[in-house]
Amino acid sequence: MKKGNTEDAARLFGAATSMLRDVGVVFEPADQVEFSKAIEAAKSQLGSQRYNDLHAEGLSWEKSRALEFASSMASQDS
């Protein structure tokens, strides 16, 4: 992962965590392992404090903001 992408991922992990919590979704164990691995990889690249700051930013986003951000990232990858 590139650093910019890792920062974006940390924000999206926060946004996803918030939205999943709001609707009461709990990952299946295997999916939780994969999600946790991705989070740990991002923390490893960014450092815990930077990751936590970006994750908190994503946690604070409204659903529309998170979807807009994810959509803009997807269009950049195309």
All heavy atoms as a GROMACS GRO file, in nm:
protein
  593
    1MET      N    1   0.083  -0.118   0.000
    1MET     CA    2   0.000   0.000   0.000
    1MET      C    3   0.087   0.124   0.000
    1MET      O    4   0.182   0.133   0.075
    1MET     CB    5  -0.084   0.002   0.128
    1MET     CG    6  -0.229  -0.013   0.107
    1MET     SD    7  -0.324   0.008   0.260
    1MET     CE    8  -0.340  -0.160   0.314
    2LYS      N    9   0.051   0.223  -0.081
    2LYS     CA   10   0.119   0.350  -0.078
    2LYS      C   11   0.073   0.427   0.045
    2LYS      O   12  -0.039   0.407   0.093
    2LYS     CB   13   0.085   0.432  -0.202
    2LYS     CG   14   0.132   0.370  -0.331
    2LYS     CD   15   0.090   0.458  -0.446
    2LYS     CE   16   0.101   0.385  -0.577
    2LYS     NZ   17   0.040   0.459  -0.686
    3LYS      N   18   0.157   0.519   0.095
    3LYS     CA   19   0.122   0.590   0.217
    3LYS      C   20  -0.011   0.665   0.204
    3LYS      O   21  -0.094   0.660   0.292
    3LYS     CB   22   0.233   0.686   0.258
    3LYS     CG   23   0.204   0.752   0.391
    3LYS     CD   24   0.317   0.836   0.440
    3LYS     CE   25   0.279   0.894   0.574
    3LYS     NZ   26   0.378   0.986   0.623
    4GLY      N   27  -0.033   0.734   0.092
    4GLY     CA   28  -0.159   0.805   0.072
    4GLY      C   29  -0.277   0.712   0.076
    4GLY      O   30  -0.380   0.741   0.135
    5ASN      N   31  -0.262   0.596   0.012
    5ASN     CA   32  -0.370   0.498   0.013
    5ASN      C   33  -0.391   0.442   0.153
    5ASN      O   34  -0.503   0.411   0.192
    5ASN     CB   35  -0.339   0.385  -0.084
    5ASN     CG   36  -0.350   0.428  -0.229
    5ASN    OD1   37  -0.403   0.534  -0.260
    5ASN    ND2   38  -0.297   0.347  -0.317
    6THR      N   39  -0.283   0.426   0.228
    6THR     CA   40  -0.294   0.374   0.364
    6THR      C   41  -0.366   0.475   0.453
    6THR      O   42  -0.449   0.437   0.536
    6THR     CB   43  -0.154   0.342   0.421
    6THR    OG1   44  -0.088   0.253   0.332
    6THR    CG2   45  -0.164   0.277   0.557
    7GLU      N   46  -0.339   0.602   0.433
    7GLU     CA   47  -0.410   0.705   0.510
    7GLU      C   48  -0.558   0.704   0.476
    7GLU      O   49  -0.642   0.712   0.565
    7GLU     CB   50  -0.347   0.841   0.486
    7GLU     CG   51  -0.209   0.854   0.548
    7GLU     CD   52  -0.145   0.989   0.529
    7GLU    OE1   53  -0.193   1.070   0.446
    7GLU    OE2   54  -0.044   1.014   0.597
    8ASP      N   55  -0.589   0.692   0.348
    8ASP     CA   56  -0.729   0.684   0.306
    8ASP      C   57  -0.795   0.559   0.364
    8ASP      O   58  -0.909   0.564   0.409
    8ASP     CB   59  -0.740   0.683   0.154
    8ASP     CG   60  -0.699   0.815   0.090
    8ASP    OD1   61  -0.697   0.918   0.161
    8ASP    OD2   62  -0.668   0.814  -0.030
    9ALA      N   63  -0.722   0.449   0.363
    9ALA     CA   64  -0.776   0.324   0.417
    9ALA      C   65  -0.807   0.339   0.565
    9ALA      O   66  -0.912   0.292   0.611
    9ALA     CB   67  -0.678   0.210   0.394
   10ALA      N   68  -0.720   0.405   0.640
   10ALA     CA   69  -0.745   0.424   0.782
   10ALA      C   70  -0.873   0.503   0.805
   10ALA      O   71  -0.952   0.470   0.894
   10ALA     CB   72  -0.626   0.494   0.848
   11ARG      N   73  -0.894   0.606   0.724
   11ARG     CA   74  -1.018   0.684   0.735
   11ARG      C   75  -1.139   0.596   0.704
   11ARG      O   76  -1.241   0.600   0.774
   11ARG     CB   77  -1.014   0.802   0.640
   11ARG     CG   78  -0.917   0.910   0.678
   11ARG     CD   79  -0.920   1.024   0.575
   11ARG     NE   80  -0.823   1.125   0.606
   11ARG     CZ   81  -0.704   1.135   0.546
   11ARG    NH1   82  -0.667   1.050   0.451
   11ARG    NH2   83  -0.621   1.232   0.582
   12LEU      N   84  -1.127   0.518   0.597
   12LEU     CA   85  -1.239   0.432   0.558
   12LEU      C   86  -1.264   0.320   0.658
   12LEU      O   87  -1.380   0.281   0.678
   12LEU     CB   88  -1.216   0.376   0.417
   12LEU     CG   89  -1.231   0.479   0.307
   12LEU    CD1   90  -1.188   0.420   0.173
   12LEU    CD2   91  -1.374   0.530   0.298
   13PHE      N   92  -1.158   0.268   0.721
   13PHE     CA   93  -1.179   0.170   0.827
   13PHE      C   94  -1.261   0.231   0.940
   13PHE      O   95  -1.350   0.167   0.996
   13PHE     CB   96  -1.047   0.117   0.884
   13PHE     CG   97  -0.969   0.028   0.790
   13PHE    CD1   98  -0.831   0.029   0.792
   13PHE    CD2   99  -1.033  -0.057   0.701
   13PHE    CE1  100  -0.757  -0.053   0.708
   13PHE    CE2  101  -0.961  -0.140   0.616
   13PHE     CZ  102  -0.822  -0.138   0.620
   14GLY      N  103  -1.232   0.356   0.973
   14GLY     CA  104  -1.310   0.425   1.076
   14GLY      C  105  -1.455   0.443   1.034
   14GLY      O  106  -1.547   0.416   1.111
   15ALA      N  107  -1.474   0.490   0.911
   15ALA     CA  108  -1.610   0.511   0.861
   15ALA      C  109  -1.688   0.379   0.856
   15ALA      O  110  -1.804   0.372   0.897
   15ALA     CB  111  -1.606   0.576   0.723
   16ALA      N  112  -1.622   0.273   0.808
   16ALA     CA  113  -1.688   0.143   0.800
   16ALA      C  114  -1.723   0.090   0.939
   16ALA      O  115  -1.834   0.039   0.961
   16ALA     CB  116  -1.598   0.043   0.728
   17THR      N  117  -1.631   0.106   1.033
   17THR     CA  118  -1.656   0.062   1.170
   17THR      C  119  -1.779   0.132   1.227
   17THR      O  120  -1.866   0.069   1.288
   17THR     CB  121  -1.533   0.089   1.258
   17THR    OG1  122  -1.424   0.013   1.207
   17THR    CG2  123  -1.558   0.053   1.403
   18SER      N  124  -1.788   0.261   1.203
   18SER     CA  125  -1.902   0.339   1.253
   18SER      C  126  -2.033   0.294   1.190
   18SER      O  127  -2.132   0.272   1.260
   18SER     CB  128  -1.878   0.488   1.224
   18SER     OG  129  -1.989   0.564   1.264
   19MET      N  130  -2.034   0.278   1.058
   19MET     CA  131  -2.157   0.238   0.990
   19MET      C  132  -2.199   0.097   1.028
   19MET      O  133  -2.318   0.072   1.050
   19MET     CB  134  -2.140   0.250   0.838
   19MET     CG  135  -2.140   0.394   0.791
   19MET     SD  136  -2.151   0.411   0.611
   19MET     CE  137  -1.984   0.370   0.564
   20LEU      N  138  -2.105   0.006   1.038
   20LEU     CA  139  -2.138  -0.131   1.077
   20LEU      C  140  -2.194  -0.136   1.219
   20LEU      O  141  -2.291  -0.206   1.246
   20LEU     CB  142  -2.016  -0.221   1.064
   20LEU     CG  143  -1.967  -0.247   0.921
   20LEU    CD1  144  -1.830  -0.313   0.922
   20LEU    CD2  145  -2.068  -0.330   0.844
   21ARG      N  146  -2.132  -0.059   1.307
   21ARG     CA  147  -2.178  -0.053   1.446
   21ARG      C  148  -2.320   0.005   1.453
   21ARG      O  149  -2.405  -0.046   1.526
   21ARG     CB  150  -2.081   0.030   1.529
   21ARG     CG  151  -2.118   0.039   1.675
   21ARG     CD  152  -2.021   0.123   1.756
   21ARG     NE  153  -2.009   0.256   1.696
   21ARG     CZ  154  -1.895   0.323   1.682
   21ARG    NH1  155  -1.782   0.271   1.725
   21ARG    NH2  156  -1.893   0.442   1.628
   22ASP      N  157  -2.344   0.109   1.372
   22ASP     CA  158  -2.476   0.175   1.374
   22ASP      C  159  -2.589   0.080   1.334
   22ASP      O  160  -2.701   0.094   1.383
   22ASP     CB  161  -2.477   0.296   1.282
   22ASP     CG  162  -2.399   0.414   1.337
   22ASP    OD1  163  -2.358   0.411   1.456
   22ASP    OD2  164  -2.376   0.510   1.260
   23VAL      N  165  -2.560  -0.013   1.244
   23VAL     CA  166  -2.665  -0.105   1.199
   23VAL      C  167  -2.656  -0.242   1.266
   23VAL      O  168  -2.734  -0.332   1.235
   23VAL     CB  169  -2.666  -0.119   1.045
   23VAL    CG1  170  -2.701   0.012   0.979
   23VAL    CG2  171  -2.536  -0.175   0.993
   24GLY      N  172  -2.561  -0.257   1.357
   24GLY     CA  173  -2.552  -0.379   1.435
   24GLY      C  174  -2.489  -0.497   1.363
   24GLY      O  175  -2.513  -0.612   1.400
   25VAL      N  176  -2.410  -0.470   1.260
   25VAL     CA  177  -2.345  -0.578   1.187
   25VAL      C  178  -2.220  -0.625   1.261
   25VAL      O  179  -2.142  -0.543   1.309
   25VAL     CB  180  -2.306  -0.532   1.044
   25VAL    CG1  181  -2.222  -0.637   0.973
   25VAL    CG2  182  -2.431  -0.501   0.964
   26VAL      N  183  -2.206  -0.754   1.271
   26VAL     CA  184  -2.087  -0.816   1.330
   26VAL      C  185  -2.029  -0.909   1.224
   26VAL      O  186  -2.101  -0.989   1.164
   26VAL     CB  187  -2.123  -0.896   1.457
   26VAL    CG1  188  -2.001  -0.965   1.513
   26VAL    CG2  189  -2.186  -0.804   1.560
   27PHE      N  190  -1.899  -0.897   1.200
   27PHE     CA  191  -1.834  -0.981   1.101
   27PHE      C  192  -1.836  -1.127   1.144
   27PHE      O  193  -1.830  -1.159   1.263
   27PHE     CB  194  -1.686  -0.943   1.084
   27PHE     CG  195  -1.662  -0.818   1.003
   27PHE    CD1  196  -1.586  -0.715   1.056
   27PHE    CD2  197  -1.711  -0.806   0.875
   27PHE    CE1  198  -1.561  -0.601   0.982
   27PHE    CE2  199  -1.686  -0.692   0.800
   27PHE     CZ  200  -1.610  -0.590   0.854
   28GLU      N  201  -1.839  -1.214   1.044
   28GLU     CA  202  -1.813  -1.355   1.068
   28GLU      C  203  -1.667  -1.364   1.114
   28GLU      O  204  -1.585  -1.278   1.078
   28GLU     CB  205  -1.833  -1.436   0.940
   28GLU     CG  206  -1.977  -1.441   0.891
   28GLU     CD  207  -2.066  -1.521   0.985
   28GLU    OE1  208  -2.019  -1.622   1.041
   28GLU    OE2  209  -2.182  -1.483   1.002
   29PRO      N  210  -1.631  -1.465   1.192
   29PRO     CA  211  -1.494  -1.474   1.244
   29PRO      C  212  -1.385  -1.462   1.136
   29PRO      O  213  -1.287  -1.390   1.154
   29PRO     CB  214  -1.491  -1.610   1.313
   29PRO     CG  215  -1.632  -1.630   1.358
   29PRO     CD  216  -1.716  -1.572   1.247
   30ALA      N  217  -1.401  -1.531   1.025
   30ALA     CA  218  -1.298  -1.526   0.919
   30ALA      C  219  -1.287  -1.386   0.860
   30ALA      O  220  -1.178  -1.338   0.830
   30ALA     CB  221  -1.329  -1.627   0.810
   31ASP      N  222  -1.400  -1.318   0.844
   31ASP     CA  223  -1.399  -1.182   0.792
   31ASP      C  224  -1.337  -1.086   0.891
   31ASP      O  225  -1.265  -0.992   0.853
   31ASP     CB  226  -1.541  -1.137   0.756
   31ASP     CG  227  -1.600  -1.217   0.642
   31ASP    OD1  228  -1.523  -1.262   0.554
   31ASP    OD2  229  -1.723  -1.236   0.642
   32GLN      N  230  -1.362  -1.107   1.020
   32GLN     CA  231  -1.303  -1.022   1.123
   32GLN      C  232  -1.151  -1.036   1.123
   32GLN      O  233  -1.080  -0.937   1.139
   32GLN     CB  234  -1.359  -1.056   1.261
   32GLN     CG  235  -1.305  -0.967   1.372
   32GLN     CD  236  -1.340  -0.820   1.350
   32GLN    OE1  237  -1.457  -0.785   1.333
   32GLN    NE2  238  -1.240  -0.733   1.348
   33VAL      N  239  -1.102  -1.158   1.100
   33VAL     CA  240  -0.958  -1.180   1.094
   33VAL      C  241  -0.899  -1.098   0.979
   33VAL      O  242  -0.796  -1.031   0.995
   33VAL     CB  243  -0.925  -1.330   1.077
   33VAL    CG1  244  -0.779  -1.351   1.039
   33VAL    CG2  245  -0.958  -1.406   1.204
   34GLU      N  246  -0.962  -1.102   0.862
   34GLU     CA  247  -0.912  -1.027   0.746
   34GLU      C  248  -0.917  -0.876   0.771
   34GLU      O  249  -0.824  -0.804   0.737
   34GLU     CB  250  -0.990  -1.063   0.620
   34GLU     CG  251  -0.966  -1.204   0.572
   34GLU     CD  252  -0.819  -1.232   0.544
   34GLU    OE1  253  -0.752  -1.150   0.477
   34GLU    OE2  254  -0.770  -1.336   0.590
   35PHE      N  255  -1.026  -0.829   0.829
   35PHE     CA  256  -1.040  -0.686   0.860
   35PHE      C  257  -0.932  -0.645   0.960
   35PHE      O  258  -0.865  -0.542   0.941
   35PHE     CB  259  -1.180  -0.660   0.917
   35PHE     CG  260  -1.217  -0.515   0.930
   35PHE    CD1  261  -1.232  -0.434   0.818
   35PHE    CD2  262  -1.240  -0.459   1.055
   35PHE    CE1  263  -1.269  -0.301   0.830
   35PHE    CE2  264  -1.276  -0.325   1.068
   35PHE     CZ  265  -1.291  -0.247   0.955
   36SER      N  266  -0.911  -0.725   1.060
   36SER     CA  267  -0.808  -0.695   1.161
   36SER      C  268  -0.668  -0.695   1.101
   36SER      O  269  -0.585  -0.611   1.136
   36SER     CB  270  -0.816  -0.795   1.276
   36SER     OG  271  -0.939  -0.781   1.345
   37LYS      N  272  -0.641  -0.787   1.010
   37LYS     CA  273  -0.511  -0.791   0.943
   37LYS      C  274  -0.487  -0.664   0.862
   37LYS      O  275  -0.377  -0.609   0.862
   37LYS     CB  276  -0.500  -0.912   0.851
   37LYS     CG  277  -0.476  -1.043   0.921
   37LYS     CD  278  -0.464  -1.154   0.818
   37LYS     CE  279  -0.447  -1.289   0.882
   37LYS     NZ  280  -0.441  -1.398   0.781
   38ALA      N  281  -0.590  -0.618   0.794
   38ALA     CA  282  -0.578  -0.496   0.714
   38ALA      C  283  -0.552  -0.376   0.804
   38ALA      O  284  -0.469  -0.289   0.772
   38ALA     CB  285  -0.703  -0.475   0.629
   39ILE      N  286  -0.620  -0.370   0.916
   39ILE     CA  287  -0.599  -0.262   1.012
   39ILE      C  288  -0.456  -0.265   1.067
   39ILE      O  289  -0.389  -0.162   1.074
   39ILE     CB  290  -0.703  -0.268   1.126
   39ILE    CG1  291  -0.840  -0.227   1.072
   39ILE    CG2  292  -0.661  -0.181   1.244
   39ILE    CD1  293  -0.954  -0.250   1.166
   40GLU      N  294  -0.409  -0.383   1.103
   40GLU     CA  295  -0.273  -0.396   1.155
   40GLU      C  296  -0.169  -0.356   1.052
   40GLU      O  297  -0.068  -0.295   1.086
   40GLU     CB  298  -0.248  -0.537   1.208
   40GLU     CG  299  -0.321  -0.567   1.337
   40GLU     CD  300  -0.292  -0.464   1.447
   40GLU    OE1  301  -0.175  -0.428   1.469
   40GLU    OE2  302  -0.388  -0.419   1.512
   41ALA      N  303  -0.194  -0.389   0.925
   41ALA     CA  304  -0.101  -0.350   0.819
   41ALA      C  305  -0.096  -0.198   0.806
   41ALA      O  306   0.011  -0.139   0.791
   41ALA     CB  307  -0.142  -0.414   0.687
   42ALA      N  308  -0.213  -0.135   0.814
   42ALA     CA  309  -0.218   0.012   0.806
   42ALA      C  310  -0.147   0.074   0.926
   42ALA      O  311  -0.069   0.170   0.910
   42ALA     CB  312  -0.362   0.059   0.797
   43LYS      N  313  -0.172   0.021   1.045
   43LYS     CA  314  -0.105   0.072   1.165
   43LYS      C  315   0.046   0.058   1.154
   43LYS      O  316   0.121   0.146   1.195
   43LYS     CB  317  -0.153  -0.001   1.290
   43LYS     CG  318  -0.284   0.047   1.343
   43LYS     CD  319  -0.316  -0.026   1.473
   43LYS     CE  320  -0.451   0.013   1.526
   43LYS     NZ  321  -0.483  -0.056   1.651
   44SER      N  322   0.090  -0.053   1.098
   44SER     CA  323   0.232  -0.079   1.083
   44SER      C  324   0.297   0.025   0.992
   44SER      O  325   0.408   0.071   1.018
   44SER     CB  326   0.253  -0.220   1.028
   44SER     OG  327   0.387  -0.244   0.998
   45GLN      N  328   0.227   0.061   0.886
   45GLN     CA  329   0.282   0.158   0.792
   45GLN      C  330   0.275   0.301   0.843
   45GLN      O  331   0.365   0.381   0.819
   45GLN     CB  332   0.210   0.149   0.658
   45GLN     CG  333   0.249   0.027   0.579
   45GLN     CD  334   0.196   0.030   0.438
   45GLN    OE1  335   0.134   0.125   0.394
   45GLN    NE2  336   0.222  -0.076   0.365
   46LEU      N  337   0.168   0.333   0.914
   46LEU     CA  338   0.146   0.471   0.956
   46LEU      C  339   0.195   0.502   1.097
   46LEU      O  340   0.217   0.618   1.130
   46LEU     CB  341  -0.004   0.504   0.950
   46LEU     CG  342  -0.070   0.500   0.814
   46LEU    CD1  343  -0.221   0.511   0.828
   46LEU    CD2  344  -0.015   0.611   0.725
   47GLY      N  345   0.207   0.399   1.178
   47GLY     CA  346   0.230   0.420   1.321
   47GLY      C  347   0.095   0.431   1.390
   47GLY      O  348  -0.002   0.479   1.332
   48SER      N  349   0.091   0.385   1.513
   48SER     CA  350  -0.037   0.378   1.585
   48SER      C  351  -0.104   0.514   1.600
   48SER      O  352  -0.225   0.526   1.581
   48SER     CB  353  -0.018   0.315   1.722
   48SER     OG  354   0.009   0.178   1.708
   49GLN      N  355  -0.027   0.616   1.636
   49GLN     CA  356  -0.089   0.747   1.660
   49GLN      C  357  -0.151   0.805   1.534
   49GLN      O  358  -0.264   0.853   1.535
   49GLN     CB  359   0.013   0.846   1.719
   49GLN     CG  360  -0.050   0.979   1.759
   49GLN     CD  361  -0.160   0.963   1.864
   49GLN    OE1  362  -0.138   0.901   1.967
   49GLN    NE2  363  -0.278   1.016   1.837
   50ARG      N  364  -0.076   0.801   1.422
   50ARG     CA  365  -0.130   0.854   1.296
   50ARG      C  366  -0.252   0.773   1.254
   50ARG      O  367  -0.352   0.828   1.210
   50ARG     CB  368  -0.022   0.853   1.188
   50ARG     CG  369  -0.067   0.907   1.054
   50ARG     CD  370  -0.090   1.056   1.059
   50ARG     NE  371  -0.128   1.106   0.928
   50ARG     CZ  372  -0.217   1.202   0.909
   50ARG    NH1  373  -0.272   1.263   1.013
   50ARG    NH2  374  -0.248   1.241   0.789
   51TYR      N  375  -0.241   0.641   1.264
   51TYR     CA  376  -0.355   0.556   1.229
   51TYR      C  377  -0.477   0.594   1.314
   51TYR      O  378  -0.586   0.612   1.261
   51TYR     CB  379  -0.324   0.407   1.247
   51TYR     CG  380  -0.447   0.324   1.222
   51TYR    CD1  381  -0.481   0.285   1.094
   51TYR    CD2  382  -0.534   0.291   1.326
   51TYR    CE1  383  -0.597   0.214   1.070
   51TYR    CE2  384  -0.650   0.220   1.304
   51TYR     CZ  385  -0.681   0.182   1.175
   51TYR     OH  386  -0.798   0.115   1.151
   52ASN      N  387  -0.458   0.605   1.444
   52ASN     CA  388  -0.569   0.637   1.534
   52ASN      C  389  -0.632   0.771   1.501
   52ASN      O  390  -0.754   0.786   1.508
   52ASN     CB  391  -0.523   0.634   1.680
   52ASN     CG  392  -0.492   0.493   1.727
   52ASN    OD1  393  -0.538   0.394   1.670
   52ASN    ND2  394  -0.411   0.483   1.831
   53ASP      N  395  -0.550   0.870   1.464
   53ASP     CA  396  -0.603   1.001   1.427
   53ASP      C  397  -0.690   0.991   1.302
   53ASP      O  398  -0.799   1.049   1.296
   53ASP     CB  399  -0.490   1.101   1.403
   53ASP     CG  400  -0.415   1.139   1.530
   53ASP    OD1  401  -0.465   1.111   1.641
   53ASP    OD2  402  -0.304   1.195   1.516
   54LEU      N  403  -0.641   0.920   1.202
   54LEU     CA  404  -0.715   0.906   1.077
   54LEU      C  405  -0.841   0.821   1.096
   54LEU      O  406  -0.947   0.851   1.040
   54LEU     CB  407  -0.625   0.845   0.970
   54LEU     CG  408  -0.508   0.933   0.926
   54LEU    CD1  409  -0.407   0.852   0.847
   54LEU    CD2  410  -0.556   1.053   0.847
   55HIS      N  411  -0.829   0.716   1.175
   55HIS     CA  412  -0.944   0.630   1.205
   55HIS      C  413  -1.053   0.712   1.275
   55HIS      O  414  -1.171   0.701   1.241
   55HIS     CB  415  -0.898   0.513   1.293
   55HIS     CG  416  -1.001   0.410   1.316
   55HIS    ND1  417  -1.083   0.410   1.427
   55HIS    CD2  418  -1.037   0.301   1.244
   55HIS    CE1  419  -1.164   0.306   1.422
   55HIS    NE2  420  -1.138   0.238   1.312
   56ALA      N  421  -1.014   0.795   1.370
   56ALA     CA  422  -1.109   0.880   1.442
   56ALA      C  423  -1.177   0.977   1.345
   56ALA      O  424  -1.297   1.005   1.358
   56ALA     CB  425  -1.039   0.956   1.554
   57GLU      N  426  -1.101   1.028   1.249
   57GLU     CA  427  -1.160   1.116   1.148
   57GLU      C  428  -1.271   1.042   1.073
   57GLU      O  429  -1.382   1.093   1.056
   57GLU     CB  430  -1.052   1.164   1.051
   57GLU     CG  431  -1.103   1.257   0.944
   57GLU     CD  432  -0.994   1.297   0.845
   57GLU    OE1  433  -0.874   1.294   0.879
   57GLU    OE2  434  -1.031   1.332   0.732
   58GLY      N  435  -1.241   0.921   1.029
   58GLY     CA  436  -1.342   0.841   0.959
   58GLY      C  437  -1.461   0.806   1.046
   58GLY      O  438  -1.575   0.806   0.998
   59LEU      N  439  -1.437   0.779   1.173
   59LEU     CA  440  -1.547   0.751   1.266
   59LEU      C  441  -1.645   0.867   1.275
   59LEU      O  442  -1.765   0.845   1.296
   59LEU     CB  443  -1.493   0.722   1.407
   59LEU     CG  444  -1.437   0.584   1.434
   59LEU    CD1  445  -1.370   0.582   1.571
   59LEU    CD2  446  -1.546   0.478   1.427
   60SER      N  447  -1.594   0.988   1.258
   60SER     CA  448  -1.679   1.106   1.274
   60SER      C  449  -1.760   1.140   1.149
   60SER      O  450  -1.851   1.223   1.155
   60SER     CB  451  -1.592   1.228   1.311
   60SER     OG  452  -1.517   1.271   1.199
   61TRP      N  453  -1.731   1.076   1.038
   61TRP     CA  454  -1.800   1.108   0.913
   61TRP      C  455  -1.944   1.061   0.914
   61TRP      O  456  -1.977   0.953   0.962
   61TRP     CB  457  -1.731   1.043   0.795
   61TRP     CG  458  -1.600   1.104   0.756
   61TRP    CD1  459  -1.546   1.219   0.804
   61TRP    CD2  460  -1.507   1.052   0.663
   61TRP    NE1  461  -1.425   1.241   0.744
   61TRP    CE2  462  -1.399   1.141   0.658
   61TRP    CE3  463  -1.504   0.938   0.583
   61TRP    CZ2  464  -1.288   1.120   0.574
   61TRP    CZ3  465  -1.396   0.917   0.501
   61TRP    CH2  466  -1.290   1.007   0.496
   62GLU      N  467  -2.029   1.142   0.852
   62GLU     CA  468  -2.165   1.100   0.822
   62GLU      C  469  -2.157   0.996   0.709
   62GLU      O  470  -2.060   0.993   0.633
   62GLU     CB  471  -2.249   1.220   0.776
   62GLU     CG  472  -2.269   1.326   0.881
   62GLU     CD  473  -2.359   1.278   0.994
   62GLU    OE1  474  -2.451   1.198   0.966
   62GLU    OE2  475  -2.338   1.322   1.108
   63LYS      N  476  -2.259   0.915   0.700
   63LYS     CA  477  -2.261   0.810   0.597
   63LYS      C  478  -2.240   0.868   0.458
   63LYS      O  479  -2.162   0.814   0.378
   63LYS     CB  480  -2.394   0.735   0.604
   63LYS     CG  481  -2.407   0.625   0.502
   63LYS     CD  482  -2.542   0.556   0.513
   63LYS     CE  483  -2.562   0.455   0.404
   63LYS     NZ  484  -2.695   0.394   0.409
   64SER      N  485  -2.305   0.979   0.427
   64SER     CA  486  -2.292   1.038   0.293
   64SER      C  487  -2.149   1.079   0.264
   64SER      O  488  -2.100   1.063   0.152
   64SER     CB  489  -2.387   1.156   0.277
   64SER     OG  490  -2.358   1.257   0.373
   65ARG      N  491  -2.080   1.132   0.363
   65ARG     CA  492  -1.940   1.172   0.346
   65ARG      C  493  -1.852   1.051   0.318
   65ARG      O  494  -1.766   1.054   0.230
   65ARG     CB  495  -1.890   1.247   0.470
   65ARG     CG  496  -1.741   1.275   0.474
   65ARG     CD  497  -1.700   1.377   0.368
   65ARG     NE  498  -1.558   1.403   0.376
   65ARG     CZ  499  -1.470   1.374   0.280
   65ARG    NH1  500  -1.511   1.317   0.168
   65ARG    NH2  501  -1.343   1.401   0.295
   66ALA      N  502  -1.874   0.944   0.392
   66ALA     CA  503  -1.795   0.823   0.374
   66ALA      C  504  -1.817   0.764   0.235
   66ALA      O  505  -1.722   0.724   0.167
   66ALA     CB  506  -1.829   0.720   0.481
   67LEU      N  507  -1.942   0.760   0.190
   67LEU     CA  508  -1.972   0.704   0.059
   67LEU      C  509  -1.914   0.791  -0.052
   67LEU      O  510  -1.862   0.739  -0.152
   67LEU     CB  511  -2.122   0.686   0.042
   67LEU     CG  512  -2.184   0.582   0.135
   67LEU    CD1  513  -2.337   0.582   0.121
   67LEU    CD2  514  -2.128   0.444   0.108
   68GLU      N  515  -1.921   0.921  -0.034
   68GLU     CA  516  -1.863   1.014  -0.132
   68GLU      C  517  -1.711   0.994  -0.141
   68GLU      O  518  -1.654   0.989  -0.250
   68GLU     CB  519  -1.894   1.158  -0.090
   68GLU     CG  520  -1.835   1.265  -0.177
   68GLU     CD  521  -1.864   1.404  -0.121
   68GLU    OE1  522  -1.982   1.437  -0.102
   68GLU    OE2  523  -1.767   1.477  -0.094
   69PHE      N  524  -1.646   0.981  -0.027
   69PHE     CA  525  -1.502   0.961  -0.023
   69PHE      C  526  -1.463   0.830  -0.090
   69PHE      O  527  -1.372   0.825  -0.172
   69PHE     CB  528  -1.454   0.965   0.122
   69PHE     CG  529  -1.305   0.962   0.138
   69PHE    CD1  530  -1.231   1.078   0.124
   69PHE    CD2  531  -1.239   0.844   0.168
   69PHE    CE1  532  -1.093   1.076   0.138
   69PHE    CE2  533  -1.102   0.841   0.184
   69PHE     CZ  534  -1.028   0.957   0.169
   70ALA      N  535  -1.534   0.722  -0.055
   70ALA     CA  536  -1.505   0.592  -0.114
   70ALA      C  537  -1.527   0.594  -0.264
   70ALA      O  538  -1.448   0.537  -0.340
   70ALA     CB  539  -1.591   0.484  -0.048
   71SER      N  540  -1.632   0.660  -0.307
   71SER     CA  541  -1.661   0.670  -0.450
   71SER      C  542  -1.552   0.747  -0.524
   71SER      O  543  -1.509   0.706  -0.633
   71SER     CB  544  -1.796   0.739  -0.469
   71SER     OG  545  -1.824   0.755  -0.606
   72SER      N  546  -1.504   0.855  -0.465
   72SER     CA  547  -1.398   0.933  -0.530
   72SER      C  548  -1.269   0.852  -0.537
   72SER      O  549  -1.196   0.860  -0.635
   72SER     CB  550  -1.376   1.066  -0.458
   72SER     OG  551  -1.312   1.047  -0.334
   73MET      N  552  -1.242   0.771  -0.436
   73MET     CA  553  -1.123   0.686  -0.439
   73MET      C  554  -1.136   0.580  -0.549
   73MET      O  555  -1.040   0.552  -0.620
   73MET     CB  556  -1.102   0.618  -0.304
   73MET     CG  557  -1.049   0.710  -0.197
   73MET     SD  558  -1.015   0.622  -0.045
   73MET     CE  559  -0.900   0.498  -0.100
   74ALA      N  560  -1.254   0.522  -0.562
   74ALA     CA  561  -1.275   0.419  -0.662
   74ALA      C  562  -1.259   0.477  -0.802
   74ALA      O  563  -1.201   0.412  -0.890
   74ALA     CB  564  -1.413   0.357  -0.645
   75SER      N  565  -1.305   0.599  -0.824
   75SER     CA  566  -1.293   0.659  -0.956
   75SER      C  567  -1.148   0.695  -0.989
   75SER      O  568  -1.107   0.694  -1.104
   75SER     CB  569  -1.383   0.782  -0.971
   75SER     OG  570  -1.341   0.886  -0.885
   76GLN      N  571  -1.066   0.723  -0.886
   76GLN     CA  572  -0.924   0.750  -0.907
   76GLN      C  573  -0.850   0.624  -0.949
   76GLN      O  574  -0.752   0.632  -1.022
   76GLN     CB  575  -0.860   0.806  -0.780
   76GLN     CG  576  -0.905   0.943  -0.744
   76GLN     CD  577  -0.849   0.988  -0.608
   76GLN    OE1  578  -0.766   0.922  -0.549
   76GLN    NE2  579  -0.899   1.100  -0.559
   77ASP      N  580  -0.897   0.510  -0.902
   77ASP     CA  581  -0.831   0.382  -0.934
   77ASP      C  582  -0.867   0.333  -1.074
   77ASP      O  583  -0.802   0.243  -1.125
   77ASP     CB  584  -0.869   0.274  -0.832
   77ASP     CG  585  -0.806   0.300  -0.696
   77ASP    OD1  586  -0.707   0.375  -0.690
   77ASP    OD2  587  -0.857   0.246  -0.597
   78SER      N  588  -0.971   0.390  -1.133
   78SER     CA  589  -1.015   0.344  -1.267
   78SER      C  590  -0.932   0.402  -1.377
   78SER      O  591  -0.868   0.498  -1.370
   78SER     CB  592  -1.161   0.383  -1.290
   78SER     OG  593  -1.242   0.326  -1.192
   0.00000   0.00000   0.00000
